[in-house]
Amino acid sequence: MSTRSVEIAPSILSADFLRLGAQVSDALDAGVRRIHVDVMDGHFVPNLSMGPLVVAALRPLAERVGAVLEVHLMIAEPDRYLDAFSHAGATAMTVHVEACPHLHRTVGAIRALAAQPGVAINPATPIGALEEILPDVDVALVVSVDPGFGGQAFIAGTVDKVARLRADLFRRGLEHVDIEVDGGVGPENVRALADAGMTIAVAGTS
């Protein structure tokens, strides 16, 4: 069982974009300190979403309260866009193991931009894919739906996956690494995920 509290990171993918600024401000005023921005390119995942301009628009809201502005880069060739998202105001950037052939270089580039580096894995990717990079990241993100669209069903095996990842981090003295879960997290599974070791829950349409 995890002894750490769980941080809630609302995903703006679920926002009303006509009221995005107001809704993000409301969340921050309620105490949220991490805003999750899902970036999709229509290649790595079958959907398109937002880019650096949206991050730049949110930057003053996040900076007002010192919140983390986190971009989850579900895109091919993420290295090409790290500078743009950093300049837009992203303070945490998570890339996918499946999209990065030179993962240490990518993570190092994120750290060099003074952002928190994270690495994500898709549902069918085993946690072993993270083994070599875990000492170099702040966040390990477990995607718990097939990525690309909101409102999908939570993949039940994620709870066990999180528990195995937390045990591996503990065994290796890497307890400081956050485990973030993205996709289908809601009242029916958040307790089990927290007990398994999740420390950041992405709140979307569930």
C-alpha positions as CSV (number, residue, x, y, z in Angstrom):
1,M,0.0,0.0,0.0
2,S,1.2,3.5,-0.8
3,T,1.7,5.9,2.1
4,R,1.8,9.0,-0.1
5,S,-1.1,11.2,-0.8
6,V,-2.6,11.3,-4.3
7,E,-2.4,14.5,-6.3
8,I,-5.3,15.3,-8.7
9,A,-4.3,16.6,-12.2
10,P,-7.3,17.7,-14.2
11,S,-7.0,17.1,-17.9
12,I,-8.0,20.0,-20.1
13,L,-9.0,17.6,-22.8
14,S,-12.3,17.3,-20.9
15,A,-12.8,21.0,-20.6
16,D,-15.4,23.2,-22.3
17,F,-13.0,25.1,-24.6
18,L,-15.3,28.1,-24.8
19,R,-14.7,28.4,-21.0
20,L,-11.2,26.9,-20.7
21,G,-9.6,29.8,-18.9
22,A,-12.4,30.1,-16.4
23,Q,-12.5,26.3,-15.7
24,V,-8.8,26.1,-15.2
25,S,-8.9,29.1,-12.9
26,D,-11.7,27.5,-10.9
27,A,-9.7,24.3,-10.5
28,L,-6.6,26.2,-9.4
29,D,-8.7,28.3,-6.9
30,A,-10.0,25.0,-5.5
31,G,-6.4,23.9,-4.7
32,V,-5.3,22.0,-7.9
33,R,-1.6,22.4,-8.4
34,R,-1.1,20.3,-11.6
35,I,-2.8,20.9,-14.9
36,H,-2.5,18.0,-17.5
37,V,-2.4,18.9,-21.2
38,D,-2.8,15.9,-23.6
39,V,-1.0,16.6,-26.8
40,M,-1.9,14.3,-29.8
41,D,-0.7,14.4,-33.4
42,G,-2.9,12.0,-35.3
43,H,0.1,9.7,-35.9
44,F,1.2,8.3,-32.6
45,V,-2.4,8.2,-31.5
46,P,-5.5,8.4,-33.7
47,N,-6.6,11.9,-32.7
48,L,-5.5,15.6,-32.8
49,S,-5.5,17.9,-29.9
50,M,-3.7,21.0,-28.9
51,G,-0.2,22.5,-29.2
52,P,2.1,25.1,-27.6
53,L,-0.4,28.0,-28.1
54,V,-2.8,26.5,-25.7
55,V,0.0,25.9,-23.2
56,A,1.1,29.5,-23.5
57,A,-2.5,30.7,-22.9
58,L,-2.6,28.7,-19.7
59,R,0.8,29.8,-18.5
60,P,-0.2,32.9,-16.6
61,L,-2.9,31.0,-14.8
62,A,-0.5,28.3,-13.6
63,E,2.2,30.8,-12.7
64,R,-0.2,32.8,-10.6
65,V,-0.4,29.9,-8.0
66,G,2.9,28.1,-8.8
67,A,1.1,25.1,-10.4
68,V,2.8,22.5,-12.6
69,L,1.8,22.8,-16.3
70,E,2.3,19.3,-17.5
71,V,2.2,18.2,-21.2
72,H,1.7,14.6,-22.0
73,L,3.3,14.3,-25.5
74,M,1.4,11.5,-27.3
75,I,3.2,12.4,-30.5
76,A,5.8,11.0,-32.9
77,E,9.3,12.6,-32.7
78,P,8.6,14.5,-29.5
79,D,12.2,15.8,-29.4
80,R,11.3,18.2,-32.2
81,Y,8.8,20.0,-30.0
82,L,10.4,20.1,-26.5
83,D,11.8,23.6,-27.0
84,A,8.5,25.0,-28.2
85,F,6.5,23.6,-25.3
86,S,9.2,24.7,-22.8
87,H,9.1,28.3,-24.2
88,A,5.3,28.2,-24.1
89,G,5.4,27.5,-20.3
90,A,5.4,23.7,-19.8
91,T,7.1,22.9,-16.5
92,A,6.7,19.1,-16.8
93,M,6.9,17.1,-20.0
94,T,6.1,13.4,-20.4
95,V,7.1,11.4,-23.5
96,H,6.3,7.9,-24.5
97,V,8.8,5.0,-24.4
98,E,7.2,3.8,-27.6
99,A,8.0,7.0,-29.4
100,C,11.6,7.6,-28.3
101,P,14.4,5.5,-29.7
102,H,17.0,7.5,-27.7
103,L,15.1,7.9,-24.5
104,H,18.0,9.0,-22.3
105,R,18.8,11.8,-24.7
106,T,15.2,12.9,-24.7
107,V,14.8,12.9,-21.0
108,G,18.1,14.7,-20.6
109,A,16.8,17.4,-23.0
110,I,13.7,17.9,-20.9
111,R,15.8,18.2,-17.7
112,A,18.1,20.7,-19.5
113,L,15.0,22.9,-20.2
114,A,14.4,23.0,-16.4
115,A,11.2,20.9,-16.7
116,Q,10.3,17.8,-14.8
117,P,10.8,14.7,-17.1
118,G,8.3,11.9,-17.3
119,V,8.1,8.7,-19.3
120,A,4.8,7.0,-20.2
121,I,3.9,3.5,-21.3
122,N,0.8,2.4,-23.2
123,P,-1.5,-0.3,-21.8
124,A,0.2,-3.2,-23.8
125,T,3.7,-2.1,-23.0
126,P,5.3,-4.0,-20.0
127,I,6.8,-2.0,-17.1
128,G,10.1,-3.6,-18.0
129,A,10.3,-1.0,-20.8
130,L,10.9,1.6,-18.1
131,E,13.7,-0.3,-16.3
132,E,16.7,1.6,-17.7
133,I,15.2,5.1,-17.5
134,L,13.5,5.2,-14.1
135,P,16.5,6.6,-12.3
136,D,16.4,9.6,-14.6
137,V,12.8,10.7,-14.4
138,D,10.4,12.4,-11.9
139,V,7.3,10.7,-13.2
140,A,6.3,7.3,-14.6
141,L,3.0,7.6,-16.3
142,V,0.8,4.5,-16.8
143,V,-1.8,4.9,-19.6
144,S,-4.9,3.0,-18.5
145,V,-7.0,3.2,-21.7
146,D,-6.0,2.8,-25.3
147,P,-4.8,6.4,-25.9
148,G,-6.3,9.0,-28.2
149,F,-9.8,9.7,-26.9
150,G,-11.5,10.6,-23.6
151,G,-14.2,8.6,-22.0
152,Q,-12.8,5.1,-22.7
153,A,-13.2,2.2,-20.4
154,F,-10.5,1.7,-17.7
155,I,-8.3,-1.4,-18.3
156,A,-8.6,-3.4,-15.1
157,G,-5.1,-4.8,-15.2
158,T,-3.7,-1.4,-14.6
159,V,-4.1,-1.7,-10.9
160,D,-1.7,-4.7,-10.8
161,K,0.6,-2.9,-13.2
162,V,0.9,0.0,-10.9
163,A,1.5,-2.2,-7.9
164,R,4.3,-4.0,-9.7
165,L,5.8,-0.7,-10.8
166,R,5.7,0.7,-7.2
167,A,7.3,-2.5,-5.9
168,D,10.1,-2.1,-8.4
169,L,10.7,1.5,-7.5
170,F,10.8,0.6,-3.8
171,R,13.2,-2.2,-4.4
172,R,15.5,0.1,-6.3
173,G,15.4,3.0,-3.9
174,L,13.4,5.2,-6.3
175,E,10.4,5.8,-4.0
176,H,10.6,9.5,-5.0
177,V,9.4,8.8,-8.5
178,D,5.7,9.6,-8.9
179,I,3.4,7.1,-10.6
180,E,0.8,8.9,-12.6
181,V,-2.3,7.1,-14.1
182,D,-4.1,8.6,-17.1
183,G,-7.3,7.3,-18.5
184,G,-10.6,6.2,-16.9
185,V,-9.6,7.1,-13.4
186,G,-12.8,7.6,-11.3
187,P,-14.5,6.9,-8.0
188,E,-14.8,3.2,-8.8
189,N,-11.0,2.6,-9.1
190,V,-9.1,5.5,-7.5
191,R,-8.9,3.9,-4.1
192,A,-7.4,0.6,-5.5
193,L,-5.0,2.6,-7.6
194,A,-3.9,4.7,-4.7
195,D,-3.4,1.6,-2.6
196,A,-1.4,0.1,-5.4
197,G,1.0,3.1,-5.4
198,M,-0.5,5.8,-7.7
199,T,0.6,9.3,-6.6
200,I,-0.9,11.4,-9.4
201,A,-4.4,10.8,-10.9
202,V,-5.3,12.4,-14.1
203,A,-9.0,13.5,-13.8
204,G,-10.9,13.5,-17.1
205,T,-14.3,12.4,-18.2
206,S,-14.8,9.6,-15.6
